[in-house]
Amino acid sequence: MLPWLADPIPDRLSTVRDIPLAKLARDDMLAMILRGELLPGQRINEPDVAGRLGISRVPVREALRELESTGLVVARKHAGVFVREPSADEVRDLYEMRGLLDGFAGRRAARLDALPRIALADALDASIAAMNAAAAAQDVQRYYRENLHFHWAIVEAAGNQALANTYRGVVQKLHLSRLKNLSRDTGMTVSIAEHLAIARALREGDVARCEKLMARHVGDAYVRLQGAVR
């Protein structure tokens, strides 16, 4: 499960006794960053996090150090910890890496036996229907969430833990630029058409086409992002 697809921490406080406090704080802040509730360049307020979760600031600091190691936040001396803003070069490099990962995931998923492959294709179709509904309502956050569900379903189906771990790290760093990429109706409409083609190729077990479409989809998303930021 991608962390920003999980329920917010306040909805899961009944399980707090089973979660190390630093992990609780990390998951809470990570989810806020990935849901866009903490924006690039925004300072993370340690007392607010501690107060909201009912814990001391010590595990919050530990959690922030862990988040800094992932590249999602940056500590500035005498200023605090801020949500990191990736550079243009870093975004380009991450999109290139994600294109390779998505292509590999699509290739492996399209090679599944017929029954699990069709079940996956059905799940992808349901995700696309949810994307269409979100796009019609101009609900970018919901669209983004369903978009992540679509890709993560394929990555999970690929059955390669190293792929899943690497993919998670890349997508976490890209999420802010990707959310900006989906902020226009044109981006959502074109993206949905690409998702439909991917799901069709996977349903048919067309390994080469599924791999090609997945990789191209990521490349096209980067091109749309560049157009959106100009």
C-alpha positions as CSV (number, residue, x, y, z in Angstrom):
1,M,0.0,0.0,0.0
2,L,1.2,3.5,-0.8
3,P,1.2,5.6,2.4
4,W,-0.9,8.4,0.9
5,L,-3.6,5.9,-0.1
6,A,-4.2,4.9,3.5
7,D,-6.7,6.5,5.9
8,P,-5.5,9.7,7.7
9,I,-3.9,9.1,11.1
10,P,-6.7,10.6,13.1
11,D,-9.0,7.9,11.8
12,R,-6.7,5.2,13.0
13,L,-5.9,6.5,16.5
14,S,-7.5,3.4,18.0
15,T,-4.4,1.5,16.9
16,V,-1.9,4.0,18.3
17,R,-0.7,1.7,21.1
18,D,0.4,-0.8,18.5
19,I,2.5,1.7,16.5
20,P,5.9,3.1,17.6
21,L,5.5,6.8,18.2
22,A,8.2,7.8,15.7
23,K,6.5,5.7,13.0
24,L,3.1,7.3,13.9
25,A,4.6,10.8,13.5
26,R,6.4,9.8,10.3
27,D,3.2,8.3,8.7
28,D,1.2,11.3,9.7
29,M,3.5,13.9,8.2
30,L,4.2,11.7,5.1
31,A,0.5,11.4,4.4
32,M,0.0,15.2,4.8
33,I,2.9,15.9,2.4
34,L,1.6,13.4,-0.1
35,R,-2.0,14.6,0.1
36,G,-0.8,18.1,-0.5
37,E,-1.7,19.4,2.9
38,L,1.9,20.4,3.5
39,L,3.2,22.2,0.4
40,P,6.7,22.5,-1.0
41,G,8.7,25.1,0.9
42,Q,6.3,25.0,3.8
43,R,7.7,24.7,7.3
44,I,6.7,21.7,9.4
45,N,5.6,22.8,12.9
46,E,6.9,20.2,15.4
47,P,4.6,21.3,18.3
48,D,1.6,21.1,16.0
49,V,2.4,17.6,15.0
50,A,3.1,16.5,18.5
51,G,-0.1,18.1,19.9
52,R,-2.3,16.7,17.2
53,L,-1.0,13.2,17.8
54,G,-0.8,13.5,21.6
55,I,2.9,12.7,21.8
56,S,6.1,14.5,22.7
57,R,8.4,16.3,20.2
58,V,11.1,13.7,20.6
59,P,9.5,11.1,18.3
60,V,8.5,13.9,15.9
61,R,12.1,14.9,15.5
62,E,13.1,11.3,15.0
63,A,10.4,11.0,12.3
64,L,11.6,14.2,10.6
65,R,15.2,12.9,10.4
66,E,13.8,9.8,8.7
67,L,11.8,11.8,6.2
68,E,14.9,13.9,5.5
69,S,16.7,10.7,4.5
70,T,14.0,10.0,1.9
71,G,14.5,13.4,0.3
72,L,11.0,14.7,1.0
73,V,12.0,17.3,3.6
74,V,15.1,19.4,4.3
75,A,16.4,20.8,7.6
76,R,17.7,24.3,7.6
77,K,19.9,25.5,10.4
78,H,18.2,27.8,12.8
79,A,15.1,27.8,10.6
80,G,13.5,24.4,11.0
81,V,12.4,21.6,8.7
82,F,10.7,22.3,5.4
83,V,8.9,20.3,2.7
84,R,11.5,19.9,0.0
85,E,11.1,21.5,-3.5
86,P,12.7,19.2,-6.1
87,S,14.8,20.9,-8.8
88,A,13.8,20.7,-12.5
89,D,16.7,18.4,-13.2
90,E,15.7,16.1,-10.4
91,V,12.1,15.9,-11.6
92,R,13.4,15.0,-15.1
93,D,15.6,12.3,-13.8
94,L,12.9,10.8,-11.6
95,Y,10.4,10.8,-14.6
96,E,13.0,8.9,-16.6
97,M,13.5,6.4,-13.8
98,R,9.7,6.0,-13.3
99,G,9.3,5.4,-17.1
100,L,11.6,2.4,-16.8
101,L,9.9,1.1,-13.7
102,D,6.4,1.4,-15.1
103,G,7.4,-0.3,-18.3
104,F,8.9,-3.2,-16.4
105,A,5.9,-3.5,-14.2
106,G,3.6,-3.5,-17.2
107,R,5.6,-6.2,-18.9
108,R,5.5,-8.4,-15.9
109,A,1.8,-7.8,-15.2
110,A,0.8,-8.6,-18.8
111,R,2.6,-11.9,-18.5
112,L,0.3,-13.1,-15.7
113,D,-1.9,-16.1,-16.2
114,A,-5.3,-15.4,-17.7
115,L,-7.4,-15.4,-14.5
116,P,-5.3,-13.0,-12.4
117,R,-4.6,-10.9,-15.5
118,I,-8.3,-10.5,-16.2
119,A,-9.0,-9.8,-12.6
120,L,-6.4,-7.1,-12.6
121,A,-7.8,-5.6,-15.9
122,D,-11.2,-5.5,-14.3
123,A,-9.8,-3.6,-11.3
124,L,-8.0,-1.2,-13.6
125,D,-11.3,-0.6,-15.5
126,A,-13.0,0.2,-12.2
127,S,-10.1,2.6,-11.4
128,I,-10.5,4.3,-14.8
129,A,-14.3,4.7,-14.2
130,A,-13.5,6.4,-10.9
131,M,-11.0,8.7,-12.7
132,N,-13.6,9.7,-15.2
133,A,-16.0,10.6,-12.4
134,A,-13.4,12.6,-10.6
135,A,-12.4,14.4,-13.8
136,A,-16.1,15.2,-14.5
137,A,-16.3,16.7,-11.1
138,Q,-13.0,18.6,-11.5
139,D,-11.9,16.8,-8.3
140,V,-8.1,16.8,-8.8
141,Q,-7.3,15.2,-5.4
142,R,-9.7,12.3,-6.1
143,Y,-8.4,11.9,-9.6
144,Y,-4.8,11.8,-8.4
145,R,-5.7,9.2,-5.8
146,E,-7.3,6.9,-8.4
147,N,-4.4,7.5,-10.7
148,L,-2.1,6.2,-8.0
149,H,-4.3,3.2,-7.4
150,F,-4.1,2.3,-11.1
151,H,-0.3,2.3,-11.3
152,W,0.2,0.8,-7.9
153,A,-2.1,-2.1,-8.8
154,I,0.1,-2.9,-11.7
155,V,3.3,-2.6,-9.7
156,E,1.9,-4.9,-7.0
157,A,0.7,-7.4,-9.6
158,A,4.2,-7.5,-11.0
159,G,5.3,-9.4,-7.9
160,N,8.7,-7.9,-7.5
161,Q,9.4,-6.4,-4.1
162,A,12.5,-4.6,-5.2
163,L,10.5,-2.9,-7.9
164,A,7.8,-2.0,-5.4
165,N,10.2,-0.5,-3.0
166,T,12.1,1.5,-5.6
167,Y,8.8,2.7,-7.2
168,R,7.4,3.9,-3.9
169,G,10.5,6.1,-3.3
170,V,10.4,7.6,-6.8
171,V,6.7,8.3,-6.8
172,Q,6.9,9.9,-3.3
173,K,9.5,12.4,-4.6
174,L,7.5,13.1,-7.7
175,H,4.1,13.5,-6.2
176,L,4.0,17.3,-6.0
177,S,5.0,17.8,-9.6
178,R,2.6,15.1,-10.7
179,L,-0.3,16.7,-8.8
180,K,0.5,20.0,-10.6
181,N,0.5,18.0,-13.9
182,L,-3.1,16.8,-13.2
183,S,-4.4,20.3,-12.2
184,R,-5.8,20.9,-15.7
185,D,-8.8,19.2,-17.3
186,T,-6.7,18.6,-20.5
187,G,-4.1,16.6,-18.5
188,M,-6.8,14.4,-16.9
189,T,-8.6,13.8,-20.2
190,V,-5.5,12.7,-22.1
191,S,-4.2,10.7,-19.2
192,I,-7.5,8.7,-19.0
193,A,-7.2,7.8,-22.6
194,E,-3.7,6.5,-22.0
195,H,-4.9,4.5,-19.0
196,L,-7.6,2.9,-21.2
197,A,-5.1,1.8,-23.8
198,I,-2.8,0.3,-21.0
199,A,-5.7,-1.6,-19.4
200,R,-6.7,-3.0,-22.9
201,A,-3.2,-4.2,-23.7
202,L,-2.9,-5.8,-20.3
203,R,-6.3,-7.6,-20.6
204,E,-5.2,-9.0,-24.0
205,G,-1.9,-10.1,-22.6
206,D,0.0,-8.0,-25.1
207,V,3.3,-7.9,-23.2
208,A,5.3,-5.7,-25.6
209,R,2.5,-3.2,-26.1
210,C,1.7,-3.0,-22.4
211,E,5.4,-2.2,-21.6
212,K,5.6,0.3,-24.4
213,L,2.4,2.1,-23.4
214,M,3.3,2.3,-19.7
215,A,6.7,3.8,-20.5
216,R,5.2,6.2,-23.1
217,H,2.5,7.3,-20.6
218,V,5.1,8.4,-18.1
219,G,7.1,10.2,-20.8
220,D,4.0,12.0,-22.0
221,A,3.1,13.0,-18.5
222,Y,6.4,14.6,-18.1
223,V,5.9,16.6,-21.4
224,R,2.5,17.7,-20.1
225,L,4.1,18.8,-16.8
226,Q,6.6,20.9,-18.7
227,G,3.8,22.6,-20.6
228,A,1.9,23.3,-17.3
229,V,4.8,25.0,-15.6
230,R,5.7,27.3,-18.5
